[in-house]
Amino acid sequence: MTLYKKDLISINDLSRDDIKKIFEVTDLLRENIRKGRNLLKGFVLTNAFFEPSTRTRLSFESAMLRLGGSVISFSSVEAISIAKGESFVDTIRMLDAYSDIIVVRHKYEGAAKLAAEISEAPVINAGDGRNQHPTQTLVDLYTIVKKFGKIDGLNIGLFGDLKYARTANSLLQGLAIFNPSKIFLISPPTLKIRKEIRDLLNLKGIKFEEHDDVSEVISELDVLYVLRIQRERFSDPLEYEKVKGSYRVTLDLLKDVKDDFIIMHPLPRVDEIDYKVDGTKYAYYFKQAKYGIPIRMALLTLILLGEEVL
Amino acid sequence: MTEKELIVRKIENGTVIDHITPGRALDVLKVLNITGKEGLVVAVVMNVPSKKYGKKDMVKIENRELAEEEVNLIAMISPNATINIIRDHKVAKKFQVKIPNKIKNIIQCENPTCITRVEKNTISSFTLVSRSPIILRCDYCGAYIDLEAILKQFE
């Protein structure tokens, strides 16, 4: 399958081969960033951020500019006619007329899929509610591949809010495209993965275990993917404070980890990873963040031009 | 009271939906979008004895043959229903309803933050995940909906 003129709504839209292709182009663009310099000259990308985001929006913008393309954008619904009562559907129709590709971030699940049904220009989902964040997942998978050369056979732990975090939801579906040895799901009991995701893992034959104490399993892990736990998920503030204390990565926790072990985080971090951990060889989250640009550059190139051009 | 005595009367042409889960006949009409205003002759029989299931509901619709695709939707709320297409007082075709793989615009997603719930003029769309028990997945937000939640929407 080619990605040319395709939408990217869910990581499940991609096959293992598609992901491999994206990673090959990412490698190519990383080796020679100038190679991409004028590839998308004359193309216009719209960053349609119906929900605020800095990181994802700026990384798409930077990726497009590095490829020689142009960007138009808005980053809150207050700034556009939705505030005047215009429907989401009409807004997308307008953006479709203005641009060659639309990047959508929205607080409601399914918004990007709806946009893709309306728009003739390809749509990339930059996060829809708690549902999907496929470009973040590509960055995450790429980070793992760059460190270990593979995803198959690894022990991967996800740690924190597994119920509402779209990065977790999306990454689990991404990992299910591969054959990790085992996935460790470590969360407070109230923030366990949703049944939908559990079923998907079962359906794909992915081995997984659920835990609430990370120290029980950390020595078995190759990767620990840390997720922020948000205060608003707890009705009882005391309960939140309790959970916050035990869902934290500290130097002490890292005593018995594997030599090759890495810690990942989609960022922004609040205090779930102690700053002292940043200086250890396990801290991989800033490297992971850096891959955000070349991954998105590769994706934009493959969607707007196809793979023959490179 | 035997099953035979209770049957309203045999119809000449049309559709008989038999073995409807007791108490669900009116919901079946809702799913089929039959309101009575179409002018069709419709007989609804509820909670009559059934050899197979103890009790059942039945719906007879005169002079209208329902398409298989259309009646399959009622499998959502009454999985054991059987359809008899009647022509000239005889059963011309008989089949059991089977829940389709895609269900559009009949039920709404349970997830309050699904785009189909907040954006006007959207058409809900679900994919069948499991037949027994019935579980559907929203094509937009990925949320599941089970039989209990589906039935609630018809109350």
Interface residues (C-beta under 8 A of the other chain):
Chain A: S87 F88 V89 H106 K107 Y108 E109 G110 A111 K113 L114 D128 G129 R130 N131 Q132 K195 E196 D199
Chain B: N111 T113 C114 I115 T116 V118 E119 K120 N121 T122 V129 R137 C138 D139 Y140 C141 G142 A143 Y144
